[in-house]
Amino acid sequence: MEVVSHMHGKNMYEIGYHILPYFLNDWERFKHIPLGVRAHSTRVRGSGMMDNGIEKPNVHVTLSSRISAEDCTRLNLVTSTLRM
């Protein structure tokens, strides 16, 4: 995998991958992002809760890809970057 999404990449870089309560707590900030993009973000990130404004996911997503470590950090993901 070399890109997050050819179609929704711009939006994914804007919002990253988060649990549903993250978006619900700041709905106004994300309301311009298509619902399908937000849904994809929460399906990848999984369940969790917000605790005093801190996102507490139940799972951690790690990518093994050609997506840079910097981009994975920006997307709120962990990386194990493949080098070829």
N, C-alpha and C positions, 0 to 999 in steps of 0.2 A: 504494500500500500504506500503510495507516494503522496496522495492528497487526501484531505478529510472528506471533501465532497466537491465534485465539479459543479453541481447545481446549487448547493446551499453553503458552500465553504465560507463565503463572506459573512453570512449570518452566524455560522458556527464559531468563527473567529471572534465575532462581536460578543456572543453570549457564553461560549464555552459549554462544557458538559457539567450539569448540576442535577441535584435531586429536585423533585417537584416543589417542596416547601421553599426552596431558594427563590424560585420564580414567583410563587404565590405571595411571599413576603414583600416583593418589590414589583408587583404587577404593572404599575404605571411605567416603570423603566423598560420593561420588555414587551409592552403591548403592541408595538409596531412590528415585532418579529412574528412571522407566520406561525400559527399554532402547530403545524406539522413539524417545523424546525424545533420548536420548544419540546414537543412530544418526543422527537428523536433524541434530543439531549437527555431527557429524563429516563428514557428507556435504556440508553447506553450506561448512564451513571448509576441507575438502580435506586433503591429506596434509602431512606435515612430521615434525619430530623435536623431542625435548626435549634441550637442551644445558645441563647444570648447573642444571636446574630452570627454564630459560627456554624458553618455547614458541617454536619456529622453524617457522612454517608455510611451505609452498612457494608458496602463493597468498594474496593479500589480497582479501577480499570488501568491495566498496563498494556501499552501497545508495543509490539515488536514490528517496526515498520521503518520506512525511509523518511517518515515525518520527523523533522528535527526535534531535539530535546527542548529547544526554546519554544517551538510551536506547541508541543505537548503541554508544556507548562502553561502557556497562554490559554490553552483549551481546557485546563484543569484536569489533565491526565498525566499518568506516569509513563515514562518511555524506557524501552530497551531497544535503542536504535540499531537497526541492521546495517552493517557495513559490508558493501560488496565492491 
